[in-house]
Amino acid sequence: QVQLAESGGGVVQAGGSLELSCVGSTSGRSITAMGWYRQVPGKQREFVASITTGGITNYRDSVKGRFTISRRGAKNTVFLQMDSLKPEDTAVYYCYAREITSNNWGQGTQVTVSS
């Protein structure tokens, strides 16, 4: 079962950029898809972006054109490049990996965008 390590969160000004990374503890052979969700206090966790092992990507409408999800060299590694950040992007971002028999979640990384 894959364990996920997230990094890249931080505090940036509006209009700035961050890149989040998520690395699994296994080779990723059992992973079928990876992606990112985010959550703010008092609200439900919401979908941000995903990518399948075949390279098919999906984004929520509010981040299209600003965020890019990608893989680099391994099925167990995923990145989220976030550009033109807005205060409403402030949230805890969670990486997930879907396997045949289970779904796995990272610990989360805080992204804060100041006005």
C-alpha positions as CSV (number, residue, x, y, z in Angstrom):
1,Q,0.0,0.0,0.0
2,V,1.5,3.3,-1.1
3,Q,2.2,6.1,1.5
4,L,2.3,9.6,0.2
5,A,4.7,12.4,1.2
6,E,3.6,15.9,0.2
7,S,5.7,19.1,0.1
8,G,5.8,22.6,-1.5
9,G,3.2,24.5,0.5
10,G,3.8,27.9,1.9
11,V,2.8,31.5,2.0
12,V,2.8,33.6,-1.2
13,Q,1.3,36.9,-2.4
14,A,-1.5,37.1,-4.9
15,G,-0.2,36.5,-8.4
16,G,2.6,34.3,-7.2
17,S,3.4,30.7,-7.8
18,L,4.0,27.5,-5.9
19,E,4.7,23.9,-6.9
20,L,3.4,21.1,-4.8
21,S,4.9,17.6,-5.0
22,C,3.7,14.2,-3.9
23,V,5.9,11.1,-3.8
24,G,4.7,7.6,-3.1
25,S,6.7,5.1,-1.0
26,T,6.3,2.3,-3.7
27,S,7.2,2.1,-7.3
28,G,3.6,3.0,-8.2
29,R,2.9,-0.1,-10.2
30,S,-0.5,-0.6,-8.5
31,I,-1.5,3.1,-8.9
32,T,-4.2,3.9,-11.5
33,A,-4.5,7.6,-10.9
34,M,-3.2,10.4,-8.7
35,G,-4.4,13.9,-8.0
36,W,-5.1,16.7,-5.6
37,Y,-8.0,17.9,-3.4
38,R,-8.2,20.9,-1.1
39,Q,-10.1,21.9,2.0
40,V,-10.8,25.1,3.9
41,P,-12.2,25.3,7.5
42,G,-15.9,24.8,7.6
43,K,-16.2,23.5,4.0
44,Q,-16.1,20.2,2.3
45,R,-13.0,18.9,0.6
46,E,-13.1,19.8,-3.1
47,F,-11.5,18.3,-6.2
48,V,-8.7,20.3,-7.8
49,A,-6.9,18.2,-10.4
50,S,-6.2,14.6,-11.4
51,I,-4.1,12.6,-13.8
52,T,-4.4,9.0,-14.9
53,T,-1.6,6.6,-15.7
54,G,-2.5,7.2,-19.3
55,G,-1.9,10.9,-18.9
56,I,-5.5,12.1,-19.0
57,T,-5.9,15.2,-16.9
58,N,-8.9,16.9,-15.3
59,Y,-9.2,20.2,-13.5
60,R,-11.9,22.1,-11.6
61,D,-13.1,25.1,-13.6
62,S,-11.7,27.7,-11.2
63,V,-8.1,26.6,-11.7
64,K,-8.1,25.9,-15.4
65,G,-5.4,27.9,-17.1
66,R,-3.6,28.5,-13.8
67,F,-2.8,25.1,-12.4
68,T,-0.9,22.2,-14.2
69,I,-0.8,18.6,-12.9
70,S,2.0,16.4,-14.2
71,R,4.1,13.3,-13.6
72,R,7.9,13.1,-13.8
73,G,9.5,9.8,-14.5
74,A,7.4,7.5,-12.3
75,K,3.8,6.5,-11.6
76,N,4.3,7.2,-7.9
77,T,5.1,10.9,-8.3
78,V,2.8,13.8,-9.1
79,F,3.2,17.6,-9.1
80,L,0.9,20.5,-9.1
81,Q,2.3,23.7,-10.6
82,M,0.1,26.6,-9.3
83,D,0.5,30.0,-11.1
84,S,-1.4,33.3,-10.8
85,L,-2.5,32.3,-7.3
86,K,-5.5,34.0,-5.7
87,P,-6.6,34.4,-2.1
88,E,-9.4,32.0,-2.7
89,D,-6.9,29.3,-3.5
90,T,-5.9,29.3,0.2
91,A,-6.5,25.8,1.6
92,V,-4.9,22.6,2.8
93,Y,-4.0,20.6,-0.3
94,Y,-4.2,16.8,-0.1
95,C,-2.6,14.4,-2.5
96,Y,-4.3,11.1,-3.3
97,A,-3.4,7.9,-5.1
98,R,-6.0,5.5,-6.4
99,E,-5.0,1.8,-6.4
100,I,-7.0,-1.2,-7.6
101,T,-8.1,-2.1,-4.0
102,S,-7.8,1.2,-2.0
103,N,-7.6,4.9,-2.0
104,N,-4.7,6.6,-0.3
105,W,-4.4,10.2,1.1
106,G,-1.4,12.3,2.1
107,Q,-1.1,14.4,5.3
108,G,-1.8,17.7,3.5
109,T,0.2,20.8,2.9
110,Q,-0.9,24.3,3.7
111,V,-1.1,26.9,0.9
112,T,-1.8,30.5,1.9
113,V,-2.2,33.3,-0.6
114,S,-2.2,36.8,0.8
115,S,-4.0,39.8,-0.7
